[in-house]
């Protein structure tokens, strides 16, 4: 019995030894790597940059009062169209008490003077009719009467201006009627009836009654990095994508590049503006966020490969070109001359032909097993 146990133990040890040896041997064998194979292609490449910004009307006018007071009525709302000269709101003047008292006193004195001048004129008129006075005396009394009447009218106009901001004679030119200065769309009316407003002066900009803009003339306003601003110029075509209208691309023409940069987040940014062509069937609102795609360079009908297959070392560029695929893949490292890149594909100017194949990414274990 002991003899059989010894034999069994020896067999178990032998099996373990052989299995361990086989496992270590299999592990020590080098694994054959398999790579994706990429074929060069002839294609068109375009290097672009994207500037972020928003859509604005070229002319956006802030309508401000020329007189201080209280909003009496508002005739227009945001979203309505207006014509140049059309009334948007009416301002009611709140008179200063000292000025009001002075103006009322002036009217009373003018009426007293006019009444006396009229009495004198009527008396002189009768005496002149009876040939008791000269024509010079009569004409002088007539002039004095007209002067008194004119002073009374002027005093009343001055009182009306202080109380109402207008006179009956100048109602058409009244500063109390706030009018649009352009044809356009009312974007905002930040005031309501009863709000106090002040006219612009040296110390403040005045109260904005309304914002009016011409929505038929829109521009894109954005910023571009200093590393790319030297590669763009006025007159370049731009493709515009608006966040709220992502299914439509709009054509635009670059018309302004700021001569001065502004530092933002550690980088110099330059403002750009582009005129947008908007089809009549599309409605764009002021303030829409947008991205402008600008083509910096083109390369047509060039040999290109995925940039991920290229090895960069200093100023040199290399690719691994396949020399054999049976029984296993073999590659040789070759220096090439690179050209334009669009971030995905890279132009190869020299060192590679369209008939050759290039090593791509390594295949995963699952793919190797298959």
Phi, psi and omega in degrees: 000318179296325180297318180293323178297319179296318180296317180297318179297318179297320179297315179299315179298318180296317179298315180298318182295313181296318179297318179296318180297317180296320180295313180295325179293319180293326180288327183283344179289132179295138178276141180270117180279142177243139183237151170293145180251128183246135178255128177300156180221157174265124184207175175258136179241147178218125178264123183236162171229158182239127175252131179263146180184213180210166180265132180223153171288145180297317180248108176237110190254133174267117180272120183237152181283153174260012180207148179271151179167211181235139178295119180271314179213148174242124187259344183235152177239162177300135181102347179271149177270149179225155174257157178300129181091352180286142184284131178258320181205166178236134180253133176261127183281136174255106187290152174275131191301320180297315179294322179297315180297318180297317181293319179294321178296321179297321179295316181298315179296321180294322179291322176297314180296321179295319181298318179292320179296324179293319179298314180297320181295316179298321179295313181294329179294319180291318179296322180291325178293327178274006179059038179260347177227165180279165179294331179295318179294321179294315180295324179296318179294327178293318178295317180298321179295317179295322178297318180294323178292319179295320179294322177297317179295318179296321179295321178292321178296319179296323178292320178297320180296318180291322182278318188244344183084358180217166170238164179298327182287329186247025183300327182291338182251021188294138174284347180283340176268109182275117187246153175288141180264354178217164168281136179172199181248136177283113181275328184201141172233092188281001182246160176229164177301130181104344178288142174279141177228153177232149178281157179288143177209195183296331189261343179209165182276353182085166181276133176278120178278319181200158173245123183237137182220152174271103184278003175270356180228090185254150176229154171264130177239118183213192182223146181229148184289153182295336180290344183241348185294332179288349183257004178243160179210159180297140182098353180290143175285148182225143172256125186249131175244124181259132185305321182279348181228062190290342181275359182237136173250133183252142175276141178214159179238125179293125183233356180206134173231123183298136177282353183230132179271160177235130182283126177222122179054039177082004180231147177279127180243139180245132180286139175231155176225143180220137177281131185259135171266115183248122176299151181297335183278354184249134177252124179244135180261150180294134177097358176302134174286147185208157174240132179254121178264119185244125178279118182270329182203154180231150172214115185256139176053057181243158176282128184218151175224162177301136182295336180292342180271359185259142179252125181253132178216106185064232178266003184259156181231134183228153170226158176259112183263132180289132176250337181201151178235352182231133000283345177218163182291137176228142184225156175232137181280129184225137177280137179230165176255119184268155178236231185286141176235140174255014180094342178241312179244151183236133177286134175250111183278327187207144175106357182211140178250163182291340181277344182276161180241148186239144179289131177256216182284153178290137178287150178285167180300323182296320179291323179296318181296322179294000000 
